[in-house]
Amino acid sequence: MMTDYKTLIAQAQALVQDVPHRTANLANLAALIYHALPDVNWAGFYFRTDGAEGGKLVLGPFQGNVACVEIPWGNGVCGTAAAGDKTLVVPDVHQFPGHIACDSASRSEIVVPIHGTAGEVIGVLDIDSPLEGRFTNEDCDELEELVRALEEAGVFSR
């Protein structure tokens, strides 16, 4: 089943329009993404905290099984995507050097960096699937577009 990303992006924009509550928006967005994408077992956000060695990513709103609370900057799929400011599509997380297994059922993952108003990476959108090779180049392009639309709407800076 193909995801209708145009509709997903429109729904996400409508969901957060004129809602000044970051946590509520992110919780609703995590639920929207989790239920809109087939074959995913986790969807949510991690946000950067400052500190030594670039800080770490701390768990934000999500849908799915319990998750890792802290991820060191530059470690695992999320930390690597954030540190490199590059979306990562990992067909088999067990083949990713330094993968942090928060849920042993996850097989593939996509992580999209989120930027603050000054263009710096402030967090990531993280989506996992129990299926190997679940995420495609289309998913990458469209989820990047979703995050950019939400950045422009100011969702992450509220």
C-alpha positions as protocol buffer text, in pm:
chain_id: "A"
residue {
  index: 1
  type: MET
  ca { x: 0 y: 0 z: 0 }
}
residue {
  index: 2
  type: MET
  ca { x: 137 y: 340 z: -103 }
}
residue {
  index: 3
  type: THR
  ca { x: 124 y: 633 z: 134 }
}
residue {
  index: 4
  type: ASP
  ca { x: -57 y: 944 z: 12 }
}
residue {
  index: 5
  type: TYR
  ca { x: 207 y: 1188 z: 131 }
}
residue {
  index: 6
  type: LYS
  ca { x: 34 y: 1491 z: -18 }
}
residue {
  index: 7
  type: THR
  ca { x: -265 y: 1422 z: 206 }
}
residue {
  index: 8
  type: LEU
  ca { x: -44 y: 1339 z: 504 }
}
residue {
  index: 9
  type: ILE
  ca { x: 142 y: 1670 z: 474 }
}
residue {
  index: 10
  type: ALA
  ca { x: -185 y: 1864 z: 436 }
}
residue {
  index: 11
  type: GLN
  ca { x: -331 y: 1686 z: 740 }
}
residue {
  index: 12
  type: ALA
  ca { x: -17 y: 1759 z: 945 }
}
residue {
  index: 13
  type: GLN
  ca { x: -26 y: 2128 z: 852 }
}
residue {
  index: 14
  type: ALA
  ca { x: -397 y: 2155 z: 935 }
}
residue {
  index: 15
  type: LEU
  ca { x: -347 y: 1971 z: 1263 }
}
residue {
  index: 16
  type: VAL
  ca { x: -90 y: 2220 z: 1396 }
}
residue {
  index: 17
  type: GLN
  ca { x: -225 y: 2540 z: 1241 }
}
residue {
  index: 18
  type: ASP
  ca { x: -280 y: 2803 z: 1510 }
}
residue {
  index: 19
  type: VAL
  ca { x: -200 y: 2556 z: 1790 }
}
residue {
  index: 20
  type: PRO
  ca { x: 74 y: 2712 z: 2006 }
}
residue {
  index: 21
  type: HIS
  ca { x: 147 y: 2402 z: 2215 }
}
residue {
  index: 22
  type: ARG
  ca { x: 463 y: 2220 z: 2102 }
}
residue {
  index: 23
  type: THR
  ca { x: 415 y: 1902 z: 2305 }
}
residue {
  index: 24
  type: ALA
  ca { x: 51 y: 1865 z: 2201 }
}
residue {
  index: 25
  type: ASN
  ca { x: 141 y: 1925 z: 1836 }
}
residue {
  index: 26
  type: LEU
  ca { x: 424 y: 1672 z: 1843 }
}
residue {
  index: 27
  type: ALA
  ca { x: 208 y: 1412 z: 2017 }
}
residue {
  index: 28
  type: ASN
  ca { x: -62 y: 1451 z: 1753 }
}
residue {
  index: 29
  type: LEU
  ca { x: 192 y: 1448 z: 1470 }
}
residue {
  index: 30
  type: ALA
  ca { x: 349 y: 1127 z: 1603 }
}
residue {
  index: 31
  type: ALA
  ca { x: 4 y: 965 z: 1612 }
}
residue {
  index: 32
  type: LEU
  ca { x: -81 y: 1092 z: 1263 }
}
residue {
  index: 33
  type: ILE
  ca { x: 243 y: 957 z: 1113 }
}
residue {
  index: 34
  type: TYR
  ca { x: 221 y: 625 z: 1302 }
}
residue {
  index: 35
  type: HIS
  ca { x: -130 y: 557 z: 1174 }
}
residue {
  index: 36
  type: ALA
  ca { x: -79 y: 695 z: 822 }
}
residue {
  index: 37
  type: LEU
  ca { x: 226 y: 486 z: 732 }
}
residue {
  index: 38
  type: PRO
  ca { x: 173 y: 114 z: 683 }
}
residue {
  index: 39
  type: ASP
  ca { x: 407 y: -138 z: 843 }
}
residue {
  index: 40
  type: VAL
  ca { x: 563 y: 85 z: 1109 }
}
residue {
  index: 41
  type: ASN
  ca { x: 603 y: -6 z: 1475 }
}
residue {
  index: 42
  type: TRP
  ca { x: 738 y: 327 z: 1606 }
}
residue {
  index: 43
  type: ALA
  ca { x: 713 y: 693 z: 1506 }
}
residue {
  index: 44
  type: GLY
  ca { x: 827 y: 988 z: 1708 }
}
residue {
  index: 45
  type: PHE
  ca { x: 1073 y: 1259 z: 1789 }
}
residue {
  index: 46
  type: TYR
  ca { x: 1403 y: 1303 z: 1969 }
}
residue {
  index: 47
  type: PHE
  ca { x: 1538 y: 1649 z: 2059 }
}
residue {
  index: 48
  type: ARG
  ca { x: 1889 y: 1771 z: 2126 }
}
residue {
  index: 49
  type: THR
  ca { x: 2011 y: 1875 z: 2467 }
}
residue {
  index: 50
  type: ASP
  ca { x: 2335 y: 2068 z: 2491 }
}
residue {
  index: 51
  type: GLY
  ca { x: 2632 y: 1937 z: 2679 }
}
residue {
  index: 52
  type: ALA
  ca { x: 2979 y: 1793 z: 2642 }
}
residue {
  index: 53
  type: GLU
  ca { x: 3057 y: 1610 z: 2318 }
}
residue {
  index: 54
  type: GLY
  ca { x: 2766 y: 1769 z: 2134 }
}
residue {
  index: 55
  type: GLY
  ca { x: 2501 y: 1673 z: 2385 }
}
residue {
  index: 56
  type: LYS
  ca { x: 2249 y: 1400 z: 2332 }
}
residue {
  index: 57
  type: LEU
  ca { x: 1907 y: 1335 z: 2189 }
}
residue {
  index: 58
  type: VAL
  ca { x: 1625 y: 1299 z: 2441 }
}
residue {
  index: 59
  type: LEU
  ca { x: 1296 y: 1121 z: 2374 }
}
residue {
  index: 60
  type: GLY
  ca { x: 1000 y: 1337 z: 2275 }
}
residue {
  index: 61
  type: PRO
  ca { x: 640 y: 1248 z: 2189 }
}
residue {
  index: 62
  type: PHE
  ca { x: 598 y: 916 z: 2007 }
}
residue {
  index: 63
  type: GLN
  ca { x: 370 y: 624 z: 1922 }
}
residue {
  index: 64
  type: GLY
  ca { x: 478 y: 262 z: 1964 }
}
residue {
  index: 65
  type: ASN
  ca { x: 657 y: 53 z: 2225 }
}
residue {
  index: 66
  type: VAL
  ca { x: 865 y: 211 z: 2500 }
}
residue {
  index: 67
  type: ALA
  ca { x: 1182 y: 370 z: 2366 }
}
residue {
  index: 68
  type: CYS
  ca { x: 1535 y: 467 z: 2459 }
}
residue {
  index: 69
  type: VAL
  ca { x: 1525 y: 788 z: 2661 }
}
residue {
  index: 70
  type: GLU
  ca { x: 1870 y: 924 z: 2571 }
}
residue {
  index: 71
  type: ILE
  ca { x: 2082 y: 872 z: 2259 }
}
residue {
  index: 72
  type: PRO
  ca { x: 2436 y: 1014 z: 2255 }
}
residue {
  index: 73
  type: TRP
  ca { x: 2499 y: 1269 z: 1979 }
}
residue {
  index: 74
  type: GLY
  ca { x: 2657 y: 1088 z: 1685 }
}
residue {
  index: 75
  type: ASN
  ca { x: 2559 y: 738 z: 1804 }
}
residue {
  index: 76
  type: GLY
  ca { x: 2305 y: 497 z: 1662 }
}
residue {
  index: 77
  type: VAL
  ca { x: 2093 y: 581 z: 1358 }
}
residue {
  index: 78
  type: CYS
  ca { x: 1928 y: 884 z: 1523 }
}
residue {
  index: 79
  type: GLY
  ca { x: 2249 y: 1032 z: 1661 }
}
residue {
  index: 80
  type: THR
  ca { x: 2436 y: 972 z: 1335 }
}
residue {
  index: 81
  type: ALA
  ca { x: 2161 y: 1138 z: 1126 }
}
residue {
  index: 82
  type: ALA
  ca { x: 2152 y: 1434 z: 1364 }
}
residue {
  index: 83
  type: ALA
  ca { x: 2530 y: 1481 z: 1381 }
}
residue {
  index: 84
  type: GLY
  ca { x: 2564 y: 1453 z: 1003 }
}
residue {
  index: 85
  type: ASP
  ca { x: 2253 y: 1662 z: 932 }
}
residue {
  index: 86
  type: LYS
  ca { x: 2147 y: 1399 z: 678 }
}
residue {
  index: 87
  type: THR
  ca { x: 1843 y: 1177 z: 648 }
}
residue {
  index: 88
  type: LEU
  ca { x: 1934 y: 813 z: 695 }
}
residue {
  index: 89
  type: VAL
  ca { x: 1741 y: 525 z: 544 }
}
residue {
  index: 90
  type: VAL
  ca { x: 1860 y: 198 z: 697 }
}
residue {
  index: 91
  type: PRO
  ca { x: 1720 y: -115 z: 527 }
}
residue {
  index: 92
  type: ASP
  ca { x: 1847 y: -348 z: 803 }
}
residue {
  index: 93
  type: VAL
  ca { x: 1929 y: -189 z: 1138 }
}
residue {
  index: 94
  type: HIS
  ca { x: 2121 y: -499 z: 1245 }
}
residue {
  index: 95
  type: GLN
  ca { x: 2378 y: -415 z: 976 }
}
residue {
  index: 96
  type: PHE
  ca { x: 2418 y: -53 z: 1093 }
}
residue {
  index: 97
  type: PRO
  ca { x: 2741 y: -8 z: 1293 }
}
residue {
  index: 98
  type: GLY
  ca { x: 2656 y: 108 z: 1644 }
}
residue {
  index: 99
  type: HIS
  ca { x: 2280 y: 56 z: 1609 }
}
residue {
  index: 100
  type: ILE
  ca { x: 2100 y: 111 z: 1940 }
}
residue {
  index: 101
  type: ALA
  ca { x: 1826 y: -149 z: 1971 }
}
residue {
  index: 102
  type: CYS
  ca { x: 1539 y: 16 z: 2157 }
}
residue {
  index: 103
  type: ASP
  ca { x: 1290 y: -240 z: 2019 }
}
residue {
  index: 104
  type: SER
  ca { x: 1426 y: -576 z: 1904 }
}
residue {
  index: 105
  type: ALA
  ca { x: 1131 y: -609 z: 1663 }
}
residue {
  index: 106
  type: SER
  ca { x: 1251 y: -316 z: 1451 }
}
residue {
  index: 107
  type: ARG
  ca { x: 1431 y: -415 z: 1131 }
}
residue {
  index: 108
  type: SER
  ca { x: 1445 y: -95 z: 924 }
}
residue {
  index: 109
  type: GLU
  ca { x: 1450 y: 273 z: 1009 }
}
residue {
  index: 110
  type: ILE
  ca { x: 1435 y: 621 z: 862 }
}
residue {
  index: 111
  type: VAL
  ca { x: 1555 y: 928 z: 1051 }
}
residue {
  index: 112
  type: VAL
  ca { x: 1504 y: 1286 z: 928 }
}
residue {
  index: 113
  type: PRO
  ca { x: 1689 y: 1576 z: 1094 }
}
residue {
  index: 114
  type: ILE
  ca { x: 1483 y: 1868 z: 1225 }
}
residue {
  index: 115
  type: HIS
  ca { x: 1622 y: 2222 z: 1209 }
}
residue {
  index: 116
  type: GLY
  ca { x: 1575 y: 2522 z: 1434 }
}
residue {
  index: 117
  type: THR
  ca { x: 1520 y: 2879 z: 1321 }
}
residue {
  index: 118
  type: ALA
  ca { x: 1896 y: 2935 z: 1276 }
}
residue {
  index: 119
  type: GLY
  ca { x: 1929 y: 2622 z: 1061 }
}
residue {
  index: 120
  type: GLU
  ca { x: 2092 y: 2410 z: 1331 }
}
residue {
  index: 121
  type: VAL
  ca { x: 1985 y: 2049 z: 1394 }
}
residue {
  index: 122
  type: ILE
  ca { x: 1761 y: 2047 z: 1700 }
}
residue {
  index: 123
  type: GLY
  ca { x: 1621 y: 1695 z: 1674 }
}
residue {
  index: 124
  type: VAL
  ca { x: 1502 y: 1414 z: 1451 }
}
residue {
  index: 125
  type: LEU
  ca { x: 1188 y: 1244 z: 1328 }
}
residue {
  index: 126
  type: ASP
  ca { x: 1246 y: 871 z: 1377 }
}
residue {
  index: 127
  type: ILE
  ca { x: 1031 y: 597 z: 1222 }
}
residue {
  index: 128
  type: ASP
  ca { x: 1091 y: 223 z: 1262 }
}
residue {
  index: 129
  type: SER
  ca { x: 944 y: -80 z: 1088 }
}
residue {
  index: 130
  type: PRO
  ca { x: 944 y: -452 z: 1168 }
}
residue {
  index: 131
  type: LEU
  ca { x: 1001 y: -515 z: 794 }
}
residue {
  index: 132
  type: GLU
  ca { x: 1347 y: -519 z: 644 }
}
residue {
  index: 133
  type: GLY
  ca { x: 1382 y: -267 z: 361 }
}
residue {
  index: 134
  type: ARG
  ca { x: 1051 y: -95 z: 444 }
}
residue {
  index: 135
  type: PHE
  ca { x: 1159 y: 261 z: 358 }
}
residue {
  index: 136
  type: THR
  ca { x: 1216 y: 381 z: 2 }
}
residue {
  index: 137
  type: ASN
  ca { x: 1364 y: 688 z: -166 }
}
residue {
  index: 138
  type: GLU
  ca { x: 1008 y: 818 z: -201 }
}
residue {
  index: 139
  type: ASP
  ca { x: 958 y: 786 z: 176 }
}
residue {
  index: 140
  type: CYS
  ca { x: 1284 y: 975 z: 225 }
}
residue {
  index: 141
  type: ASP
  ca { x: 1190 y: 1261 z: -7 }
}
residue {
  index: 142
  type: GLU
  ca { x: 835 y: 1292 z: 123 }
}
residue {
  index: 143
  type: LEU
  ca { x: 922 y: 1272 z: 493 }
}
residue {
  index: 144
  type: GLU
  ca { x: 1189 y: 1537 z: 439 }
}
residue {
  index: 145
  type: GLU
  ca { x: 920 y: 1752 z: 276 }
}
residue {
  index: 146
  type: LEU
  ca { x: 690 y: 1690 z: 574 }
}
residue {
  index: 147
  type: VAL
  ca { x: 959 y: 1798 z: 822 }
}
residue {
  index: 148
  type: ARG
  ca { x: 1044 y: 2108 z: 614 }
}
residue {
  index: 149
  type: ALA
  ca { x: 674 y: 2205 z: 606 }
}
residue {
  index: 150
  type: LEU
  ca { x: 652 y: 2168 z: 983 }
}
residue {
  index: 151
  type: GLU
  ca { x: 974 y: 2367 z: 1032 }
}
residue {
  index: 152
  type: GLU
  ca { x: 829 y: 2647 z: 818 }
}
residue {
  index: 153
  type: ALA
  ca { x: 509 y: 2637 z: 1025 }
}
residue {
  index: 154
  type: GLY
  ca { x: 720 y: 2691 z: 1339 }
}
residue {
  index: 155
  type: VAL
  ca { x: 603 y: 2370 z: 1505 }
}
residue {
  index: 156
  type: PHE
  ca { x: 943 y: 2287 z: 1651 }
}
residue {
  index: 157
  type: SER
  ca { x: 1014 y: 2635 z: 1787 }
}
residue {
  index: 158
  type: ARG
  ca { x: 687 y: 2691 z: 1976 }
}
